[in-house]
Amino acid sequence: MSENRTNGLRRAARFAGAGAAAAVAIGLMSTGAANADTFVPLPDGQKVSPSGTVTITRTGERAIVSPSMSANGAGRTAWVSGNAVAEVTETPEGDPGPNNGPANNPGTNNSSTHGSSVLTTGYIVGCQVAIGEDAVSAGVSAGVSLSDAKVGGSIGLNLGPGQVEFVLLDYKDIKKAGTYQIQYQDIQIGVEGCAGYAQARAYTVVEIIGDHYSKTTLYGQPFSIG
């Protein structure tokens, strides 16, 4: 091979390498790698009550997790989206009584029957607690709801180690048999004060009042908030 041809191949290889490096850099910038956001797809789920009169389905659940802008290691944010549907074939009919709000007692899943059957959905958020079903009734602090946030679509929590908090996104009264839906998109849940790891887990509850009271709960898959 001639010297000229060899030098040409070397120059081409250098240019190709530089082009590949540039392509990688552009790809990283286009995906927002500098922001370190993490997209978390979550599986669909379904729960049927023992009586067969209630079917809860959750679809399209996802989360986008970001570190705190303060970069202090104790804060992070999750934007959550999903769709919760309850199919109810049997419930007492009538107008609801006064709403006494979520009871927030251990094991209540941030829900409370108030004169009619009810569908509630939200998230359980914990600091240095694995949100298994055995942890749902442990370390509960005062719950919050989306209406408490004052700023639409944004909820702030201050959690210490071992604390678990219920975040109520929405509820609907079930006045008669039928299909009821709660859909939410990019609701912001911010966690501060948690120096350890944080987890979250969706919950959806249907309480049916009457002589045959029942409570059916569908939990989502736990996911890390960092």
RONUZA-962682 format. One record per atom (N, C-alpha, C, O): z, y, x. Coordinates in steps of 0.2 Angstrom, whole numbers, plus 2048, in hexadecimal, padded with zeros to 3 digits. Atoms other than C-alpha are relative to their C-alpha. Layout:
BEGIN
ZYX ...
// end
This chain:
BEGIN
8007FA804 800800800 800806804 804806809 8007FA7FC 7FC811807 8068047FF 80A8047FA 7FA7FC800 80981E80B 8008057FA 8058067F7 8017FC806 80282A7FE 8027FD7FA 8068007F5 7FF804807 80381D7F0 8087FF800 80B7FF7FA 7F9802801 8158187F5 8048077FF 8098067FB 7FC7F9802 81B82B7F5 7FF8027F9 8048047F6 8017FE807 81382D7E4 8047FC7FC 8077FF7F7 7FC805804 81C81E7DD 807802800 80B8027FB 7F97FE7FF 82C8247E4 8028077FC 8078077F8 7FF7FA804 82A8367DC 8007FE7F9 8048017F5 800802807 82582E7CB 8077FD7FE 8097FE7F9 7F9803801 8358237CC 8058057FF 80A8057FA 7FB7FB800 83F8337CF 8008047F9 8058057F6 8017FC807 83783C7C0 8027FC7FA 8057FE7F6 7FE804806 83A82D7B5 8078007FF 80A8007FA 7F9800800 84C82C7BA 8038067FD 8088067F9 7FD7FA802 84F83E7B7 7FE8017F8 8028047F4 8017FF807 84683D7A6 8057FB7FC 8077FD7F6 7FB804803 85182E7A1 8078037FF 80A8037FA 7F97FC801 8618387A5 8008057FB 8048067F8 8007FA805 85B84779B 8007FD7F9 8038007F5 800803807 85783B78C 8077FE7FE 8097FF7F8 7F9802802 86983478D 8048067FE 8088067FA 7FC7FA801 87084578E 7FF8037F9 8038057F5 8027FD806 86784B77F 8027FB7FA 8057FE7F5 7FE805805 86B83B775 8088017FF 80A8017F9 7F97FF800 87E83E779 8018067FC 8068077F8 7FF7FA804 87D850773 7FE8007F9 8028037F5 802800807 87484C763 8057FC7FC 8057FD7F6 7FB804804 88183F75E 807803800 80C8017FD 7FA7FC800 88F84C761 8067FC804 80B7FC802 7FC8047FC 89784176F 806805802 80C803803 7FB7FB7FE 8A0851775 8068017FB 80C8027FE 7FB7FF805 8AA852765 8047FA7FF 80A7FB7FC 7FC806800 8B0840767 8027FE7F9 8077FB7F8 7FF803807 8AF83D754 7FE7F9800 7FA7F6803 801807801 8B082B74F 7FF7FE7F8 8038007F4 802802807 8A782473F 8037F97FF 8027F5803 7FD807802 8B1816737 7FD7FE7F9 7FF8007F4 802803806 8A780C72A 8067FB7FD 8087F7802 7FA804802 8B480371F 7FD7FB7FA 7F87FD7F6 803805805 8B07F3714 8028027F9 8078057F7 7FF800807 8AF7F3701 8057FB7FE 8077F6802 7FB804803 8BD7EB6F7 8007FF7F9 7FE8047F5 800801808 8C17E46E6 8077FC7FF 8097F8803 7FA803802 8D17DF6DD 8007FF7F9 7FF8047F5 800802807 8D37D66CC 8077FF7FF 80B7FB802 7F9801802 8E47D76C3 8007F87FE 7FB7F57FC 7FF807802 8EB7C66BF 7FE7FE7F9 7FC7F97F7 802800807 8E87C96AC 7F8800800 7F57FE7FA 808800801 8D57CC6B0 7FE8067FC 7F88077FB 8027FA804 8D67DD6A6 7FF806805 7FC80B802 8017FA7FB 8D57E86B6 7FC7FE806 7FE7F9809 8048017F9 8C87E86C4 7FF806803 7FC80B801 8017FA7FB 8C97F46D2 7FB7FF805 7FC7FA808 8058017FB 8BB7F76DD 7FF806805 7FF80C802 8017FA7FB 8B98026ED 7FA7FF804 7F97FA807 8068017FD 8A88056F4 7FF807804 80280C803 8037FA7FC 8A0811701 806804804 80580A806 7FA7FD7FD 8B181470A 7FE801808 7FB7FD80B 8027FE7F9 8AF81D71B 805805803 8088097FF 7FC7FB7FD 8B9828727 7FC803806 7F97FF80A 8027FD7FA 8B4834735 807803803 80A807800 7F97FE7FD 8C3836741 7FE804806 7FA80380A 8017FB7FB 8C484574D 807801803 80C801800 7F97FD7FD 8D284A75A 8018077FE 7FD80A7FB 7FE7F9802 8DB85A757 7FD805805 7FC80380B 8037FB7FC 8D386A75D 805802805 80380580B 7FB7FE7FB 8E486D766 8007FC806 8037FD80B 8008057FA 8E185D771 8077FF803 8077FE809 7F98017FD 8F485B772 8027F87FF 8077F7801 7FE807800 8F384876E 8047FE7FA 8057F87F8 7FC801805 8FE84A75F 7FD8027F9 8008017F4 8047FF806 8F184F752 7F97FD800 7F67FC805 807803801 8E184874B 7FE8017F8 8038027F4 8027FF807 8D784973B 7FB7FB7FE 7F77F8802 804805803 8CE83D730 7FC8037FA 8008067F5 8047FE806 8C0842723 7FE7F97FC 7FB7F57FF 801806803 8C0834716 7FC8017FA 7FC8067F6 804801806 8B482F708 8007F97FD 8017F5801 800806803 8B38226FC 7FF8007F8 7FE8067F5 801801807 8B081C6EA 8057FB7FD 8047F57FE 7FB805803 8BE8146DF 7FE7FF7F9 7FE8047F5 802801807 8B980C6CE 8057FB7FD 8077F6800 7FC804803 8C58046C2 7FC7FE7F9 7FB8027F5 803803806 8BE7F96B4 8067FD7FC 8097F87FE 7FA802804 8CB7F76A6 7FE7FE7F9 7FA8017F6 803803807 8C87EB697 8068017FB 8048007F5 7FB800805 8D97ED68F 806805802 809804807 7FA7FB7FF 8E67FC68E 8028037F9 7FD8047F5 7FE7FC806 8F0805680 7FC806800 7FB80A805 8047F9800 8E681467A 8058057FE 80A8047FB 7FC7FA802 8EC825677 800806805 7FE80480B 8007FA7FB 8EF83667F 8067FF805 80B7FC803 7FA8017FB 8FA83668F 8068057FE 80580A7FB 7FB7FC800 90B83D68F 801805806 7FC805809 8007FB7FA 91284A69B 8007FC807 8027F6808 8018027F9 90E8476AD 805801804 807807806 7FA7FE7FC 91D8456B7 7FF7FF808 80380080C 8028007F8 9148436C8 8017FA803 8057F6800 7FF8067FC 9148366D5 8077FF802 80B804803 7F98017FF 92582E6D7 802800808 80780280A 7FF8007F9 92382C6EA 8057FC803 8077FC809 7FB8057FE 93081E6EB 7FC7FB804 7F67F9803 8038057FC 92D8106F7 7FD7FB7FB 8007F87F6 804805804 9208046F0 7FD8037FA 7F97FF7F6 8037FD806 91A8106E3 7F8801801 7F58027FC 8077FE7FF 9098136EB 7FE8077FE 7F88087FC 8017F9802 90B8256E7 7FD8017F9 7F98057F7 802800807 9088216D4 8058007FC 80B7FD7FD 7FA800805 9128236C4 7FC8007F9 7F88047F8 802800807 90E81E6B2 8038067FD 8098077FD 7FE7FB804 90F82D6A7 7FD8017F9 7FA8067F7 802800807 90B829695 7FA7FD7FF 7F87FB7F9 806804801 8FB821698 7FE7FC806 8027FD80B 8028047FA 8F38146A4 7FD805804 7FA80A802 8037FB7FB 8ED81C6B4 7FD7FD806 7FF7F8808 8038027F9 8E281A6C3 801805805 80080B804 7FF7FB7FB 8E78226D3 7FD7FD806 7FC7F7807 8038037FA 8DF8216E4 802805806 80380B804 7FE7FC7FB 8E48286F5 8007FC807 7FD7F7808 7FF8037F9 8E9824707 8077FF802 80B804800 7FA8017FD 8F881D710 7FF802807 7FB7FF80A 8017FE7F9 8FA825721 8077FF803 80C801801 7FA8017FC 90782072E 7FF802807 7FA80280A 8007FE7F8 90C825740 8047FA803 80A7F9802 7FE8067FD 90F81674B 8037FB7FC 8087F87FD 7FF805805 90F80B73C 7FA7FC7FF 7F58007FD 806804802 9037FD739 8007FF7F8 8057FD7F6 8007FF807 8FE800727 7FE7F97FD 7F97F97F9 801806803 8FF7EE721 8048017F9 8088057F8 7FD800807 9057EA70F 808800800 80B8027FC 7F98017FF 9167E6716 803807802 809808802 7FE7FA7FD 9177F871D 8008067FA 80280B7FB 8027FB806 91280170C 8078037FE 8078097FC 7FA7FE803 924802706 805802805 80B803804 7FB7FF7FB 92C806717 7FF808803 7F980A803 8017FA7FC 92F81771F 7FD8067FC 7FA80A7FF 8037FC804 929821710 803807800 8098087FF 7FE7F9800 92A834711 7FD8037F9 7F98007F6 8027FD806 926840703 7F8800800 7F5802804 807800801 91483E6FC 7FD8067FF 80180B7FD 8047FA801 90784B6FB 7FA7FE7FC 7F77F97FC 806801803 8F884D6F0 7FB806802 7FD80B805 8067FB7FE 8E78566F2 8028077FD 80080C800 7FF7F9803 8ED8646E6 805804804 80680A803 7FB7FD7FC 8FC8676F2 7FD804806 800808809 8037FE7FA 8F086B700 7FE808800 7FD80B805 8027F9801 8EB87C6F9 7F9802802 7F58057FE 8077FF7FD 8DB87C703 7FC7FA7FD 7FE7F47FF 804806803 8CE8716FA 7FE7FB805 7FB7FD80A 8028057FC 8CB861702 8037FF807 8017FC80B 7FC8017F9 8D8862710 8077FF7FF 80A8037FB 7F9801800 8E985B712 8037FF807 8007FC80B 7FD8007FA 8F585D720 8067FC800 80A7FD7FB 7FA804800 902851725 804801807 80180180C 7FD8007FA 910852732 8057F9800 80A7F97FC 7FD807800 916840736 8037FF807 80080080C 7FC8027FA 92383A742 7FF7F8801 7FC7F57FC 8008077FF 92482874A 8037FC7FA 8097FE7F8 7FD804806 92681B73C 7FF8027F9 8027FF7F5 8017FD807 92282672E 7FA7FE7FD 7F47FE800 806802804 916821720 8008057FA 8058077F7 8007FB805 91082E713 7FA7FE7FC 7F47FC7FE 806801805 90582C703 7FD8067FF 80080B7FE 8047FA801 8F7838701 7FC7FE7F9 7F77FA7F9 804802807 8F18386EE 7FA805800 7FB80B800 8067FC801 8DF83E6ED 7FF8027F9 7FD8087F8 8017FE807 8DD83D6DA 8027FA7FC 8047F57FE 7FE805805 8E28346CA 7FC8017FA 7FA8077F9 8037FF807 8DA8316B9 8047FC7FB 8067F67FC 7FD803805 8E382D6A9 7FB7FB7FD 7F57FC7FC 804805803 8DC81D6A1 8037FF7F8 8087FC7F7 7FE800807 8DD82068E 7FE7FB7FC 8007F97F6 803805804 8D3812688 7FC7FB805 7FB7FD80B 8048047FC 8C980368F 7FA803802 7F78077FF 8077FE7FE 8BA80769A 800800808 8047FD80B 8017FF7F8 8B480C6AC 802807802 80080C7FF 7FE7FA7FD 8BD8196B6 7FF801807 7FF7FC80B 8038007F9 8B78206C6 803806804 80480C800 7FE7FB7FC 8BE82B6D4 7FC800806 7FD7FB80A 8048007FB 8B28306E1 802806805 80380C802 7FE7FA7FB 8B783B6F1 7FC800806 7F97FA808 8058007FA 8AD841700 803805805 80580B803 7FE7FC7FB 8B3848710 8068047FF 80780A800 7F97FD801 8C584B70B 803800807 8047FB80A 7FD7FF7F9 8CE85271B 8077FE800 80B8017FC 7F98017FF 8DE84A720 802801807 8007FD80C 7FE7FE7F9 8E685272F 8077FD801 80C7FE7FD 7F98027FE 8F584A738 802803806 7FF80480B 7FD7FC7FA 900854744 8077FD801 80A7FA7FD 7F98027FE 91084F74D 8017F9802 8067F7804 8008077FF 90B83D750 7FE7FF807 7F87FF808 8028017F9 90B83A763 7FE7F9801 7FA7F8806 803807800 908827760 7FA7FF7FC 7F68047FB 806801804 8FA81F757 8018017F9 8078007F7 8007FF807 8F6822745 7FB7FC7FD 7F67FB7FF 804805804 8EF817738 8008037F8 8048077F6 8007FE807 8E981A726 7FD7FA7FC 7F97F67FF 803805804 8E480F718 8008027F8 8048057F6 8017FE807 8DD812706 8047FC7FC 8057F67FD 7FD804805 8E680D6F7 7FD8027F9 7FB8087F8 8027FF807 8E080C6E4 8047FC7FC 8057F67FD 7FC804805 8EC8086D6 7FE8017F9 7FC8077F7 8017FF807 8EA8056C4 8067FD7FD 8087F77FE 7FB802804 8F98056B9 7FF8007F9 7FC8047F6 801801807 8F87FE6A7 8068007FD 80B7FC7FE 7F9800803 90680369C 8007FB7FA 7FB7F87F8 800804806 90B7FA68C 8057FA801 8097FA805 7FC806800 9147EA688 7FF7FB805 8037F7808 8018047FA 90B7E1696 7FE804806 7F8804808 8017FB7FB 90D7EE6A3 7FD7FC807 7FF7F6808 8028037FA 9037EA6B3 7FE805805 7FD80B803 8017FC7FA 9007F26C4 7FB7FC805 7FE7F7808 8048047FC 8F17ED6CE 7FE805806 7FC80B805 8027FC7FA 8EE7F46E0 7FB7FD804 7FC7F7806 8058027FB 8DF7F36EB 801804806 80180B806 8007FC7FA 8E27F86FD 7FA7FF804 7F67FA804 8068007FB 8D47FC70A 8027FD806 8087FC807 7FE8027FA 8D37F771B 803805805 80180B804 7FD7FB7FC 8DF800727 7FB802806 7F77FE808 8047FD7FB 8D680B734 804805804 809808802 7FC7FC7FC 8DC814743 7FE808800 7F88097FF 8017F9800 8DD827743 801803808 801809809 7FF7FE7F9 8DF827756 807800803 809801808 
// end
